[in-house]
């Protein structure tokens, strides 16, 4: 998926979570959920940097450790200051997984 798609989904998730009264979401939480897209910085180590038919789970360093990222995300969701970072990482990996399923990479 492209970065605008990741950002739009993260923003939609944040707006949905703001509707829950028990979740007190602020600007720092918005920064965390949007900052979770920095996981894509590992694309800069690839040649070429962007290729539309590339499987991120096999070619990018951080994405290859997807099991570790999911573990960290679940642990982060349990810790309130990092909850939105964990949600953003899970959403990011889910979108990447949907992309490779759709494109059959």
C-alpha positions in Angstrom: 0.0 0.0 0.0 1.1 3.6 -0.5 1.8 6.0 2.3 -1.4 8.1 1.7 -3.4 4.9 2.2 -1.6 4.2 5.4 -2.1 7.7 6.7 -5.8 7.8 5.7 -6.5 4.5 7.5 -4.5 5.6 10.6 -6.5 8.8 10.7 -9.8 6.9 10.3 -8.8 4.6 13.2 -7.8 7.6 15.4 -11.1 9.3 14.7 -13.0 6.1 15.5 -11.1 5.7 18.7 -11.9 9.3 19.7 -15.6 8.4 19.7 -15.0 5.9 22.5 -15.4 7.9 25.7 -13.1 5.7 27.8 -10.2 6.5 25.4 -8.8 9.9 26.1 -7.0 10.6 22.8 -4.9 13.7 22.2 -2.4 15.1 19.7 0.4 13.0 21.1 -1.7 9.9 20.4 -2.3 11.1 16.8 1.5 11.6 16.4 2.1 8.1 17.6 -0.4 6.4 15.3 0.9 8.5 12.3 4.5 7.9 13.4 4.0 4.2 13.2 4.4 4.6 9.4 8.1 5.3 10.0 8.5 1.5 9.8 8.6 2.2 6.0 12.0 3.9 6.5 13.5 0.5 5.6 12.5 1.1 2.0 15.5 3.4 1.7 17.8 0.4 2.0 16.2 -1.2 -1.1 17.2 -0.7 -4.7 15.1 0.7 -6.2 13.5 2.5 -3.2 9.9 1.9 -4.5 8.8 -1.0 -6.6 5.0 -1.6 -7.0 5.3 -5.4 -7.3 7.7 -6.0 -4.4 6.6 -8.1 -1.4 7.6 -5.9 1.7 7.7 -8.9 4.0 10.5 -10.6 2.1 12.6 -7.6 0.9 12.5 -5.0 3.7 14.6 -5.5 6.8 12.0 -4.3 9.4 9.1 -5.9 7.6 10.9 -9.3 7.6 10.8 -9.2 11.4 7.0 -9.0 11.2 6.5 -11.5 14.0 8.6 -9.4 16.4 6.8 -6.2 15.3 3.4 -7.8 16.0 4.7 -9.0 19.4 5.9 -5.4 20.2 2.6 -4.0 19.0 0.5 -6.2 21.2 2.7 -5.4 24.2 2.4 -1.7 23.3 -1.4 -1.8 23.2 -1.4 -3.0 26.8 0.7 0.1 27.9 -1.4 3.2 27.7 1.2 5.8 26.5 2.2 3.5 23.6 -1.2 2.1 22.8 -1.7 4.2 19.6 1.8 3.2 18.4 0.9 -0.5 18.7 -2.5 0.1 16.9 -0.7 2.0 14.1 1.9 -0.8 13.6 -0.8 -3.5 13.5 -2.8 -1.4 11.0 0.3 -0.9 8.9 1.2 -4.6 8.8 -2.4 -5.5 8.1 -2.5 -3.1 5.1 0.7 -4.5 3.8 -0.6 -8.0 4.1 -3.8 -7.1 2.3 -1.7 -5.6 -0.4 0.3 -8.7 -1.1 -2.8 -10.9 -1.0 -4.6 -8.6 -3.5 -1.6 -8.4 -5.8 -0.7 -12.1 -5.3 3.0 -11.4 -4.7 
